[in-house]
Amino acid sequence: MGGRRLRVRLSNAFGDEELRVARAVIARPVGDRSGASAVEPRSPLPLTFGGRPDVRVPVGALVVSDPVDVVTSARSALTLTTHLLGEASRWGLTSHPGSRTTSHVLAGDRAGDEDLPGAAPVEHWYCLAGMEVVPERPTRVVVVLGDSLSDGRGSTTDGDDRWPDLLVARLQAAGRTDVAVVNAAGGGGRVLADGLGPSALARLDRDVLAVSGAAWLLVLAGVNDLGTAAPTAEAQREVAEDLVRGYEQLVVRARARGLRTLGATLLPFGGHVDYDDPEGQREGSRGVVNEWVRTSGCFDAVVDLDRAARDPARPGRLRPALDGGDHLHLGPAGYAALAAAVPLDLFEPPEPA
């Protein structure tokens, strides 16, 4: 969303020691391009924390900056530059490895510079947990809780064409400037157990319920639960049953905070080297879970992304034109198809809780 004031959330959720931020600066990237190493001249604005330029973030904690007056437009890109001190500046940083966006790392205090020649490009985000904008009008937020399919593996680096990005574009084009989207996905994530990051059940409070203005929870997760369980009838029956219970817990906890819940069907993974098994046990579990999502009535509404992405001739596989190449993740055309499959009328103002 656009607005005239914003603040930044910095996280040390996964750090193993105190995070020491000496300086932090917000700016506009050259050409309004995500991943640019240079910023527009005279655009850098220093951030403060309780009136000070520096802040210490304890292990496991999060801090927010003081609000800064800056005019932003919807879907514009912003650059955050931090000067970090101590050992945490070299390792142990809280990060988002699957950011699909380039950061630029350089030694020394360069937070106020307009370019970083010689910086090392890395496709991660560090320390940044979010940016909060005071919008021009009352706004509600849909939070996408998911895995690498929402995190955008297979999308264009620095292209902002993950399917939640494209959903924002659809909402804006349709005049729904009262609905924002927060992408709370993490590659390798599972619903029931920790994977490359915490499980969906473990991070619901921090990544969904704590989001300012959250009104809807859209869940697209579970493929990694099926894919990492043994391809036996007993193991797949158990993981499918546990997934259903996990979804029910997400729904109960979200509704208790007044959020409407949207359940997305799981996409096919036939042909994937790790998840597709010869006897089709995992595909059978995917079918069981999807049937429950569609018919149980647990969620307030269903978003049938499986129908949008599957090959009509081979429903256990992705459509070839949408396949990102590994038969599990999508390419840019596939993510566009997912965004197009989300009915915008789901985001009508919910009834008061």
Disulfide bonds with the S-S distance in Angstrom:
none
